Amino acid sequence: MNRSIRIRLIVMNFLQWAVWGAYLTSMGSYLVSAGLASKIGIFYAMQGIVSIFMPALMGIVADKFIPAEKTLGLCHGIAGAAMLAAGYYGMSAGQDVSFPILFSLYSVSVAFYMPTIALSNSVAYNILEKNGFDTVKDFPPIRVFGTVGFICCMLFVNFMTDSQGVQYQHTYNQFIVSGIIGLILLLYCFTLPKCDVNKTQNSKGLADALGLTSFKLFKDRNMAVFFIFSMLLGVALQITNGFANPFITHFKEIPEFADTFGAKNANALISLSQLSETLGILLIPFAMKRFGIKKVMLIAMFAWVLRFGLFGAGNPGSGVWMFILSMIVYGVAFDFFNISGSLYVNIRTTESIRSSAQGLFMLMTNGIGATIGTLSAQAVVNSLVYNAAEPDWSAAWYIFAGYALVVAILFMLIFKDPGKNATKVA
């Protein structure tokens, strides 16, 4: 029975992240081919916008009205159907893609997909606890298969080609792949063990779910500084997801690099970032114990500097080692910020406000920060690449690296590590 439960949750996690892996790192390349290069930022910003309120709304539905596993399935069903419709529209429109139509279908999809990230974790925790598992010990080995699913789907859309020999990573087919997996998850989630619905008045309200009640934490100087810098660093989170594939793919237009593996297989190269992310998770317990939160966060910030700077300096030919190194440091940049930051919030807050404090952390990073970041990055790329007489991708990446460096230096000067024995904030 125990083995069966693990396998079922592994399958759920594999498919959960495969949905996102189908298009997250390659959608920008399709938008370029569809004549929507200047709109890449708003597509990725929409993920941040809906993350401000949709996970909270769906979390309340799962808490009070519909069992979490069924809420998860329904969200995947709506998201999958909308993404499938976006892919079908892209196929029908060809080179005459209308931004309002494609963006509307995509927006509906991500509005219902983003809540599934938290819901899938809740479902897994609930099922594991009901079957006598230790979530701290048993969940991570299950969750890692989500990253495996993400990577597998990235590689699938990279190497799979249509009847014209064009890779899925450059076409609407990536949306179709994502939509099909989403519909499969709709059916699969309804077969999972039932999760309980809590209809008591103690269930979390919208203000708690959004982290709004935790804004009183800003009264503590250190927590205020931490959350502000979380937002500033959150700006960097989605930049490479939106622009790395179009950037690497553009080298196919340069004779010197046209036949290189990297230029032809951008998604395969980018998948090293997700592999690094998996390994980065394993370093966090050691790093937190050895260095403390300030140094760990600084390591993440300087890793972002390297992530962007190496893109600016590298190429898929003789400079491909810089691309590979950029992918490797991504694991530290992403995990040391997101996971360590979440752990810090958990350590510094009392149990009464801990959940809403985590909501505030997500709001500042993946909501406000990521939205500002993708829209700002689009303005930079439009100016230096898509609207420029002589496109200069390197300058764009150096600007992003410079921004991360300024944030790191300011954080180093302003934030004070409270230490292990710091008083918890309520």
C-alpha positions in Angstrom: 0.0 0.0 0.0 2.8 2.4 1.0 4.6 1.8 -2.3 1.4 2.3 -4.2 0.8 5.7 -2.5 4.3 6.8 -3.4 4.0 5.8 -7.0 0.6 7.6 -7.4 2.0 10.8 -6.0 5.1 10.5 -8.1 3.0 10.2 -11.2 0.9 13.3 -10.1 4.1 15.3 -9.5 5.7 14.2 -12.8 2.6 15.3 -14.8 2.0 18.4 -12.7 5.4 19.9 -13.7 5.4 18.5 -17.2 2.4 20.7 -17.9 4.6 23.8 -17.2 7.8 22.4 -18.7 6.1 22.1 -22.1 6.1 25.8 -22.7 7.6 27.8 -19.8 11.1 28.1 -21.2 10.2 27.9 -24.9 7.1 30.1 -25.3 9.2 33.1 -26.0 10.7 31.5 -29.0 7.2 30.7 -30.4 6.0 34.3 -29.8 9.0 35.5 -31.8 8.1 33.3 -34.7 4.5 34.5 -34.4 5.5 38.1 -34.7 4.8 38.8 -31.0 8.4 39.3 -29.8 7.5 42.6 -28.2 4.7 40.9 -26.1 6.8 38.2 -24.4 7.0 40.2 -21.2 3.3 40.5 -20.8 2.7 36.8 -21.3 5.2 36.0 -18.5 3.9 38.9 -16.4 0.4 37.4 -16.4 1.8 34.4 -14.4 2.8 36.8 -11.7 -0.4 38.8 -11.9 -2.7 35.8 -11.4 -0.4 34.4 -8.7 -1.3 37.4 -6.5 -4.9 36.2 -6.0 -5.8 32.9 -7.8 -3.8 30.5 -5.6 -5.5 32.0 -2.5 -9.0 31.8 -4.1 -8.6 28.2 -5.1 -7.0 27.4 -1.8 -10.2 28.6 -0.1 -12.3 26.5 -2.4 -10.3 23.4 -1.6 -10.4 24.2 2.2 -14.2 24.9 2.4 -16.1 23.5 -0.6 -14.5 21.0 -2.9 -11.9 18.4 -1.9 -8.4 19.4 -2.8 -7.8 16.6 -5.2 -10.9 17.4 -7.1 -10.2 21.2 -7.1 -6.7 20.3 -8.4 -8.2 18.2 -11.2 -10.8 20.9 -12.1 -8.1 23.6 -12.3 -6.0 21.4 -14.5 -9.0 20.6 -16.7 -9.8 24.3 -17.3 -6.2 25.2 -17.7 -5.6 22.3 -20.1 -8.7 23.1 -22.2 -7.7 26.8 -22.5 -4.1 25.9 -23.4 -5.3 23.4 -26.0 -7.5 26.1 -27.4 -4.5 28.4 -27.6 -2.5 25.8 -29.5 -5.4 25.1 -31.9 -5.8 28.9 -32.5 -2.1 29.2 -33.2 -2.3 26.3 -35.7 -5.4 27.9 -37.4 -4.0 31.4 -37.5 -0.6 30.5 -38.9 1.4 33.8 -39.3 -1.7 35.9 -38.6 -1.8 35.4 -34.9 -3.9 38.0 -33.0 -2.4 39.0 -29.7 -5.8 39.6 -27.9 -7.1 36.2 -28.8 -4.0 34.2 -28.1 -3.3 36.1 -24.9 -6.8 35.7 -23.6 -6.8 31.9 -24.0 -3.3 31.8 -22.5 -4.4 34.0 -19.5 -7.3 31.7 -18.7 -4.9 28.8 -18.7 -2.3 30.2 -16.4 -5.0 31.7 -14.1 -6.0 28.1 -13.3 -2.6 26.5 -13.6 -0.7 28.6 -11.1 -3.0 27.6 -8.2 -2.2 23.9 -8.9 1.4 24.4 -7.7 0.3 24.9 -4.1 -2.7 22.6 -4.4 -0.6 19.6 -5.6 1.6 20.1 -2.5 -1.4 20.2 -0.3 -2.9 17.0 -1.8 0.5 15.2 -1.4 0.8 16.3 2.2 -2.8 15.3 3.0 -2.5 11.8 1.4 1.0 11.2 3.0 -0.2 12.1 6.5 -3.3 10.0 6.2 -1.2 7.0 5.3 1.3 7.5 8.1 4.2 9.0 6.2 6.6 11.6 7.5 6.1 14.6 5.0 9.5 16.1 5.8 11.2 12.8 5.0 9.0 11.3 2.4 7.8 14.3 0.3 11.1 15.6 -1.2 11.9 12.2 -3.0 8.5 12.4 -4.5 8.6 16.1 -5.4 11.9 15.7 -7.2 10.0 13.7 -9.9 8.2 16.9 -10.7 11.5 18.4 -11.8 12.1 15.2 -13.8 8.8 15.7 -15.5 9.6 19.3 -16.2 12.9 18.4 -17.8 11.5 15.5 -19.8 8.8 17.7 -21.3 11.4 20.4 -22.1 13.4 17.8 -24.0 10.3 16.4 -25.7 9.3 19.8 -27.2 13.0 20.4 -28.0 13.6 17.3 -30.1 10.0 16.6 -31.4 9.4 18.1 -34.8 6.3 18.8 -36.9 5.6 17.7 -40.5 7.8 20.6 -41.7 10.7 19.6 -39.6 10.2 22.5 -37.2 10.9 21.8 -33.5 7.9 22.1 -31.2 9.8 24.6 -29.0 9.3 27.1 -31.9 5.7 26.4 -32.6 2.2 26.3 -31.1 2.6 22.6 -30.6 4.1 23.2 -27.2 0.7 24.6 -26.1 -1.0 21.5 -27.4 1.4 19.2 -25.5 0.8 21.1 -22.3 -3.0 21.1 -22.8 -3.2 17.3 -23.4 -1.2 16.6 -20.2 -3.5 19.0 -18.3 -6.6 17.1 -19.5 -4.9 13.8 -18.5 -4.3 15.3 -15.0 -8.0 16.2 -14.8 -8.9 12.5 -15.0 -6.0 11.3 -12.9 -6.6 13.7 -10.0 -10.2 12.3 -9.7 -8.7 8.8 -9.0 -6.6 10.0 -6.0 -7.5 9.3 -2.4 -10.0 11.8 -1.0 -8.8 14.9 0.9 -11.0 16.3 3.7 -12.9 19.6 3.3 -12.8 21.9 6.4 -16.0 23.9 6.6 -15.4 25.3 10.1 -15.1 29.0 10.7 -11.5 28.6 11.6 -10.6 28.0 7.9 -8.3 30.5 6.4 -9.9 33.6 4.8 -8.8 35.5 1.7 -6.8 38.1 3.6 -4.9 35.4 5.4 -4.4 33.4 2.2 -3.0 36.4 0.4 -0.7 37.2 3.3 -2.4 40.6 3.8 -2.7 40.2 7.6 1.1 39.7 7.8 1.8 43.2 6.6 2.2 44.1 10.2 5.5 42.3 10.0 6.8 45.4 8.3 6.9 47.0 11.8 10.0 44.8 12.4 12.9 46.6 10.6 14.7 43.4 9.6 11.6 41.7 8.3 10.6 44.8 6.4 14.0 45.0 4.7 13.9 41.3 4.0 10.5 41.5 2.2 11.5 44.6 0.2 14.6 42.9 -1.0 12.5 39.7 -1.7 10.5 41.8 -4.1 13.6 43.4 -5.7 15.2 40.0 -6.3 11.9 38.5 -7.4 12.3 40.8 -10.4 14.9 38.4 -11.7 12.9 35.2 -11.4 11.2 35.0 -14.8 13.6 36.9 -17.0 15.5 33.9 -18.3 12.3 31.8 -18.6 11.0 34.4 -21.0 14.1 35.4 -23.0 16.8 32.7 -22.7 15.3 30.6 -25.5 14.8 33.4 -28.0 18.3 34.7 -27.2 20.0 31.3 -27.7 17.9 30.5 -30.8 18.9 33.8 -32.5 22.4 32.5 -32.9 21.0 30.3 -35.7 20.9 33.5 -37.8 24.6 34.0 -37.4 26.6 31.8 -39.8 29.4 31.1 -37.3 27.0 29.5 -34.9 24.1 28.3 -37.1 25.1 24.6 -36.9 26.0 24.5 -33.2 24.1 22.2 -30.9 23.1 25.0 -28.5 21.7 27.2 -31.2 19.6 24.3 -32.6 18.6 22.9 -29.2 18.1 25.9 -26.9 15.6 24.0 -24.6 17.9 21.1 -24.2 20.7 23.5 -23.1 18.3 25.3 -20.7 17.2 22.0 -19.2 20.6 22.0 -17.4 19.2 24.8 -15.3 16.4 22.5 -14.0 18.9 19.7 -13.3 21.1 22.2 -11.3 17.9 23.3 -9.4 17.4 19.8 -8.3 21.0 19.5 -7.0 20.8 23.0 -5.4 18.1 21.9 -3.1 20.4 19.4 -1.5 22.9 22.2 -0.6 20.5 24.3 1.3 20.5 22.6 4.8 24.3 22.7 4.8 24.5 26.3 3.6 21.8 27.6 6.0 23.6 25.9 8.9 27.1 27.0 7.9 26.5 30.5 6.6 23.2 31.9 7.9 20.4 33.6 6.0 22.3 36.8 5.0 25.2 35.0 3.4 23.0 32.5 1.7 20.8 35.2 0.2 23.9 37.1 -0.9 25.2 33.9 -2.6 21.9 33.7 -4.4 22.1 37.4 -5.5 25.6 37.1 -6.8 24.6 33.9 -8.5 22.0 35.9 -10.4 24.7 38.3 -11.4 26.7 35.4 -12.9 23.5 33.9 -14.5 22.9 37.1 -16.5 26.5 38.1 -17.1 27.5 34.7 -18.5 24.6 34.9 -21.0 25.9 38.3 -22.1 29.5 37.1 -22.6 28.8 33.6 -24.0 27.8 32.0 -27.3 26.9 28.5 -28.4 30.3 28.0 -30.1 33.6 28.6 -28.3 31.8 30.4 -25.5 29.3 27.6 -24.8 31.0 26.9 -21.5 29.7 30.2 -20.3 26.2 29.1 -21.1 26.7 25.8 -19.3 28.1 27.6 -16.3 25.2 30.0 -16.3 22.8 27.0 -16.2 24.8 25.5 -13.3 24.7 28.6 -11.1 20.9 28.9 -11.8 20.3 26.2 -9.2 22.0 28.2 -6.5 20.4 31.5 -7.7 16.9 30.1 -7.6 16.9 27.7 -4.7 19.1 29.7 -2.3 16.7 32.6 -2.7 13.2 30.9 -2.9 13.6 28.0 -0.5 16.0 29.6 1.9 13.8 32.7 2.0 10.8 30.6 2.8 12.7 28.9 5.6 13.8 32.2 7.0 10.2 33.4 7.1 9.2 30.2 8.8 12.0 30.6 11.4 11.4 34.3 12.2 7.6 34.2 12.6 5.3 32.8 15.2 2.8 30.0 14.4 -0.1 32.3 14.5 1.0 34.3 11.5 3.3 31.9 9.8 1.0 30.9 6.9 0.0 34.4 6.0 3.7 35.4 6.2 4.5 32.7 3.6 1.7 34.2 1.5 3.3 37.6 1.8 6.7 36.2 0.7 5.1 34.6 -2.4 3.1 37.9 -3.1 6.3 40.0 -3.0 8.4 37.5 -5.0 6.3 35.6 -7.5 3.6 38.1 -7.6 4.7 41.8 -7.5 8.4 41.2 -8.1 8.1 38.7 -11.0 5.5 40.9 -12.7 7.6 44.1 -12.5 10.6 42.1 -13.6 9.2 40.6 -16.8 7.6 43.9 -17.9 10.8 45.8 -17.2 12.9 43.2 -19.0 10.6 43.4 -22.0 11.2 47.1 -22.2 14.9 46.6 -22.1 14.9 43.9 -24.8 12.5 45.9 -27.0 14.9 48.8 -26.8 18.1 47.0 -27.3 17.0 44.0 -29.5 13.6 44.0 -31.2 13.4 47.8 -31.9 17.1 48.4 -32.4 18.8 49.0 -35.8 21.6 46.7 -34.5 20.3 44.2 -32.0 22.5 43.9 -28.9 21.5 41.0 -26.7 24.7 41.2 -24.6 23.9 44.7 -23.5 20.5 43.6 -22.3 22.0 40.7 -20.2 24.6 43.0 -18.8 21.8 45.4 -17.6 20.1 42.6 -15.9 23.4 41.5 -14.3 24.1 45.1 -13.2 20.6 45.3 -11.6 21.2 42.1 -9.6 24.7 43.4 -8.5 23.2 46.7 -7.2 20.5 44.7 -5.3 23.2 42.4 -3.8 25.4 45.3 -2.7 22.5 47.2 -1.1 21.3 44.0 0.7 24.8 43.5 2.0 24.9 47.0 3.4 21.3 47.3 4.8 20.2 43.8 6.0 21.4 42.5 9.3 21.4 38.8 10.1 19.3 38.4 13.3 21.2 35.2 14.2 19.9 31.9 15.4 18.4 33.2 18.7 16.5 36.1 17.2 13.0 36.8 18.7 10.2 35.6 16.6 7.9 38.2 15.1 4.1 38.0 15.5 
